């Protein structure tokens, strides 16, 4: 029997949110916005959990824009997860046409609000999030795709000089709470007004200095902002914990998750890993070491069973003194790394495991099951 497609986090993970219009609109009224073009229907799939992303590539090899070229490479690996910077809804068009089921997007990830969240900025932020959400749900409902609208590492917005010995200022904390809650209201309003069944649009906020709060009691996004948000999910840029033992990583993720107010219709665990990984340079330029250490990091993070763990990244974005730092799966000479081969093989192994489960149980694996499978596979596979 052929493998029956399912929705990834839509059907297998999340309960439906509002499907019909409900309630009255708030005082922020949206202005008109042109529609995005139609795209073809995309069937769903079982949850892959492990993925990668493309931001500011330092090189490319074709006539395509660098991020689009990287996205094509990610898709060719067999991945259905994509994380990119979405400057505008129109810019998403070529990516939505590709066979990804899940899109994690930096959308309007700017620091304008840190200089004073004026009524005009509130209006602009609301309108942008409202229109994009409504268009995605209306235009792409039959595709079964899921979109996460969020931002870059939030603690650096709160600590603009990146001095981790300081506490975030009360003024920036208050402004961030207002900024993120108005984004959530815009998405909530759009979801309430559009009848939809397959497509999903969620918000996320990204934390990146969690251990400062846990160990030193510093005022950070995780403890000063998250408890006052209505956000759907949290992304954790997990560099400050990824080298810790697995049990300490799980405790850190539990801590982040506990800061979120409960939200009906969403899973108990609402934290995913937005960034993780060691660079080529940090691994001494040794491909086998780079693969092994990053497989270990991915596997440790998967022990908590998050819905996504995203490796940073496909093409490197950091060049220091003319030298590529090597946050990559494909290097600046267009050479695929051993880790690229490992993740490509993981996706194929996931497909095989899902087919076997479907033949045996007539269902596809849930994300927790695929996380457990991926963890075991990454630890068992010998380095190249």
N, C-alpha and C positions, 0 to 999 in steps of 0.2 A: 504494500500500500504506500502511496506517495506521502511525503511529509506535509501535513496540513499546516499552512501558515497561521500564525497567531500574532496579535499585537504585542509589542515588547512591553514597555512599562504601562501601556494603556490597559489591555485586557488582563495581563498576567499579574500586574502589581497594584495598580490603582483602581479604586472604585470611581465611578463616574462622578464628576462635579455637576454643577447646575446645567441642565440640558435645555431649559426653556427660560424665557425672560422672567425675572422676579424682582420685586422691590422697585423703588424709585431711584432715579439717578441723583447723584450728589450735585453740589453746586458747580463742579467743574464740568463744563459742557464741551464735548469734542467738536472740532471743526471737520470739514470734509477732507477726504484724502482719496486719490485715485487708486483703483484696484490693481493688484499685481496680475500678470498673465496667468492663464490656466496652465496646469501641469498634469501629466498623466498619472493614473492611479498607481500607487505603490503598495503592494501587500506587506503585511507585517512579518515578524519572525520571532523566534525565541530570544530571550535576553542574552546578549553576549557578555555584558558586564565590563570586560577589559577593552579599552580603546586608546586613542591618541588624538592629536590636535595639530593645528597649523596657525602660528602667529608670527608675523614679521619675518618670514624666511630671509636669510642672508644670501641666498642664491637660488637659481632655478635653471632649467635646462631646455625649456620649450618656449613657444610663443605665447603660451597661456600666462595669465597673471600668476605670481608665485604661489599664492594661497590656493587658487583653483588647481594648479598643477599638483600641489601637495595633496589636496582632497582627492584627486583622481588616483594618486598613488595609494592613499589610505584605503580607498574603495577596492583597489586592485588586490590588496592584501586579504580581502574578505571581510573587512570591518564594516559594520553598519552604524557605528557611532562616529560623530564628527563634532569637534569643538573649534569654533572660529570666532573672529570679531565681526559682528554684523553692524556695519556703519549705518545701513538703512535697510528697510524691507526690500526695496528693489534689488539691492546688492545680493540678496539671498537667492534670487531666481535660478541661476545655474546650479546651485547646490541642492535646491529642493528637487530639481529634476534628476538628481543622482540617486542611486539605490541605498541611501541612508534611511534608517528608521528613527534615529534620535539625533537631535541637534542641540548642543549646549552652546549658548551664544552670549558673548559679551555684547550687550546692547545698551548704547548710550552710557558706556563706562567711562565717564569723565569726572573731573573734579570741580565743575562749575558751582555745584551746591556748597562746596566748602568755603566759598567766598561770600556766602549769604544766599539762602534759599528763598528768593523773592517770589511774590505772587506770579510774576511772569515766568520764572523758571518752573514753578509748580505747574502752571498751565501747560507749558511746553512738554514737561516730563509726562504729565498725565495723558495729553493728547497722543504723544508718540507711542506710549505703551498700549493705550486703548486701541488705537487704529491698527497697530501691528497684530495684536492679539485677535481682534475681530476679523481681520483679513485672513490670518492663518486658519482660524477656525471655520470661516466661511468658504474660503477658496480651496482648502486642502483637507476637508473633513474626510473625504472618501479615500485619501491616501493612507490613513492610519498612522501618520507620523506624529512624533512627540517633540515639542520644543521647550527648552528651558531658557528663560530670559534672565540674565544676570550680569555680573560685573567682575572685574579684575580684583585682585587681593585687597580686601577692604581695610585691613589694618594699616596698610601704607597710606590710605587716604586719611586715616586718623593720626598717623605719625609721619607727616610730610617730610621730615628730616631723617626718618628711619632710625631715630635714636631709641633703641628698645629699652633704655634705662628710664625713660619717661613714661608717664601715664598719658593716655589720650585726653585731650582737653574736653571739659564739659560742653563747650560750645559746639565742637565738631561732633561729639557724640549725639547731641540733640539734633543737629542738622542731618546727620546720617539716618537717624530714626525716622525723621520726617520724610527724607528723600526716599527711603526704601518702602515706607508705608504708602506713600502716594503712588509709587509704581505698582504696589500690590493692589491698591484700590482700582487702578486703571484696568489691570488684568481681571480682577474680580468682576468689575462692571461689564467688561466685554464678554466674559464667560457667561454671565447671567442673561445677556441679551441675545445670544446666538444659540439656536438649536444645533447641537452637534452630538455625534455618537462615537466616532473613531479617532479623530485628531485630538491632541491634548496640548495645552499651553500652560506652563507653570513658571513661577518665578523662583529665583534662588539668590541668596546672598553668599559672598565668599569671604571666609575667614582665613588668616594665615599666620597669626601669632598666638596660638592657643596655649602653648606651654608657658608663656609669660604669665598668663592669667592663672593657670593651674598651679604653678610652682611658686610664683612670686606675688600673686594677688594683684598684678598690674591691671589697670583699666584698659581693656581691649574690646574689640568688637564682640567676641564670644560671650563675655559676661556683662558688658555695659550696653550693648545694642540688641543682640539676639532676643533676650527675654522680653523686649518691648516691641517686637516685630510681629506682623501677621504673615510673614513670608512663607511660601510653600516648602522650599527646600534650602539646605545649606550645602555649599561646596566648600571643601577644605583643601587648600593648597598646603600639602602636608609635609613640606620639607623639614619643619621643626620637630617632627616625630618619626619620620620614615626609617631612621637608622636605629630606633629603639627596639627592644625585644617585643615580640608579638603581643604579649599580655599588657605591656605598657601602651602600645598602640591602641589596643581595644579599650583600655581605660580612658585614653584621650578621646576617642570617638564617642564613647559613652558620655563623657563630660560635655562634649559639644552638643550631642543630641538632647541632653537633659536641659539645656538652656532654651530650647524651643518650646513655646506654648503649644499645647495640643491643638490639632486641627482635624475636624471631621473629614472622612473620605480619603485620608492619606495614610500611608503605612507608619508603623511605630518608629522605624528607623528612617529619618529624613535627611541624613547626611551622606553625601557621596564625595569621592576623592577627585577634585578638579585638576590637581597637578601633583605629580610625584616623579621621582627618577634622579639618577646620577648621570652627570655628563661623561663624555668620552675622556676629557681631560682629567676628571676626578678619578677615573679608573686607569690612569697612566697610559692611555692610548692603546690598551689591550682589549681587543674585541671579545675574547672569551671571558675576561673579568667583567667587562661592561655588561655582557649578557647575563652572567651569573648573578652579579650583585643586584641588577635591576629585576631579574626574575624573583630574587629573594624579597625585595621590597614589595613588589606586586603581590606576592603570595602572602606576606604578613598582613598587608592591608586587607586582603580578601578574607582573612580569618574572621573579620567583623561582619562579613556578608553585606557590604554596601551595594547599592544598585549599580554603581559605576565606579571604576578606577581608571583614570585617564593619565597616560604617560606623557610627559613633556619632553620632546614632541617629535614630529615627523622630519622636518628640516630644522637645522640649527638656526637660532635667532641671535646668538651672542657672539660677537667678535671683539676680542680684547687685544690691543696692540698688534692688530693685523692677524691674530691667531684665532681660528675657530675653536670655541670652547667645547662644542660637540654635544649639545642637547639634540640628539638626532637618532633617527632610525636609518636615514639615508644621508651620507656625508656630502661634502661640497664637491667631491669628484664623482658624484652619482654612484657611489658604491654602497650597496645595501649591507648593513651591519649584521652580525650574528643575531642580535636581538630582533631585527626585522624578520629574519627567517624564523625565529622562535615564535613570534606573535602570529605570523602567517600560518605556521603549523598549528598553533593553538586554535585559531579560528576553524581550521579544517577538522581538528579533533573535536571541537564543540559540535560541529555539524554532525559528525559521526555519532557522538553521544546522544544528541537529540533524536536522530533517526532510530537509534537502538531503543531509547526510552519510548518513543512513539509507537514502535512496532510492538513493544512489550505491554505498554499501559494505555495506549491510545490517547496519550496527552504529551505535551511538550514540557520541558523542565522550567520551573519557576526560577527567578533570578537568584534566590538563595542556593538552589541546587546547582546552578551553573557557576556561581561563585565558588562553591565547594569543589566542583569538578576542576575548575580552572586553577585553584590553589594547588590541588594535588598534582595536576599535570605540570605546572610550572616547577614544582619542587622535584618531581621525579625525572624530568627530562635532563639528561646530561648536557653540559655546555658543549658547543661546537669547537 
